[in-house]
Amino acid sequence: SSLLVYAVNGLQARTFGVWTLLSSVIRCLCAIDIRNRTLYHITLFTFFLALAHFLSEVFIYHTAALTIGVMAPLMVASFSIMGMLIGLQYLEVEALSQNKKKN
């Protein structure tokens, strides 16, 4: 079997680091203000982006193998998406009940 080794240069490493930091800040802000629907949707989108990124690296570009280092973010993104989609239903119900209170 052949081993694919791809070098990561400093720019790529820093870009991925900044992306990780940015997504972490967005996720923390959402946790602080979970009723902010716009922020909630942006946070959900970060998990979809992460899932798509890691899946594409494994199955399209073949630059990553399904090791624990890749499986962990795939699982975190998948479970987070499921949880946030369930939570989105509660946000919608809450928004509807607050609209009824106003009227």
C-alpha positions in Angstrom: 0.0 0.0 0.0 1.2 3.5 -0.7 1.3 6.2 1.9 0.3 9.6 0.7 2.3 12.4 2.5 1.4 16.0 1.8 3.5 18.8 3.2 1.7 21.6 4.9 3.5 24.9 4.7 3.3 27.6 7.3 0.6 29.6 5.5 -1.7 26.6 5.3 -1.1 25.8 8.9 -1.8 29.4 10.0 -4.9 29.7 7.8 -6.3 26.5 9.4 -5.5 27.8 12.8 -7.3 31.1 12.2 -10.3 29.2 10.8 -10.3 27.1 14.0 -10.1 30.1 16.2 -12.8 32.0 14.3 -15.2 29.0 14.5 -14.5 28.6 18.2 -15.3 32.3 18.9 -18.5 32.0 16.9 -19.5 28.8 18.8 -18.7 30.4 22.2 -20.8 33.5 21.3 -23.7 31.3 20.3 -23.4 29.4 23.6 -23.6 32.8 25.5 -26.5 34.1 23.4 -28.3 30.9 22.2 -31.5 32.7 21.5 -29.9 34.9 18.8 -31.3 33.1 15.7 -28.8 34.7 13.3 -25.8 33.6 15.4 -27.4 30.2 15.8 -27.6 29.7 12.1 -24.1 30.9 11.5 -22.8 28.5 14.2 -24.7 25.7 12.6 -23.2 26.6 9.3 -19.7 26.3 10.8 -20.4 22.7 11.7 -21.6 22.0 8.2 -18.4 23.5 6.8 -16.2 21.5 9.1 -18.1 18.3 8.2 -17.8 19.0 4.5 -14.1 19.9 4.8 -13.1 16.7 6.6 -15.3 14.5 4.4 -13.9 16.0 1.2 -10.3 15.5 2.5 -11.1 11.8 3.1 -13.3 10.9 0.2 -12.6 13.4 -2.6 -9.0 14.6 -2.3 -7.7 11.5 -0.4 -5.4 13.6 1.7 -6.6 12.2 5.0 -7.3 8.7 6.2 -10.1 7.7 8.6 -7.9 7.7 11.7 -9.0 8.8 15.1 -7.6 12.3 14.3 -10.1 12.7 11.4 -12.9 10.7 13.0 -13.0 12.9 16.1 -13.9 16.2 14.2 -16.3 14.2 12.0 -18.1 12.9 15.0 -18.1 16.3 16.8 -19.5 18.0 13.7 -22.1 15.4 13.0 -23.4 15.2 16.6 -23.3 19.0 16.9 -25.4 19.4 13.7 -28.0 16.9 14.9 -28.2 18.6 18.3 -28.4 22.1 16.8 -31.1 21.0 14.3 -33.1 19.7 17.3 -32.5 22.9 19.2 -33.5 25.0 16.2 -37.1 23.6 16.6 -37.2 25.0 20.1 -36.0 28.4 18.9 -38.8 28.4 16.4 -41.4 27.4 18.9 -40.1 30.0 21.4 -40.2 32.7 18.6 -43.8 31.8 17.8 -44.9 31.9 21.5 -43.3 35.3 21.9 -45.0 36.7 18.8 -48.4 35.5 20.3 -47.6 37.3 23.6 -47.0 40.5 21.7 -50.3 40.3 19.9 
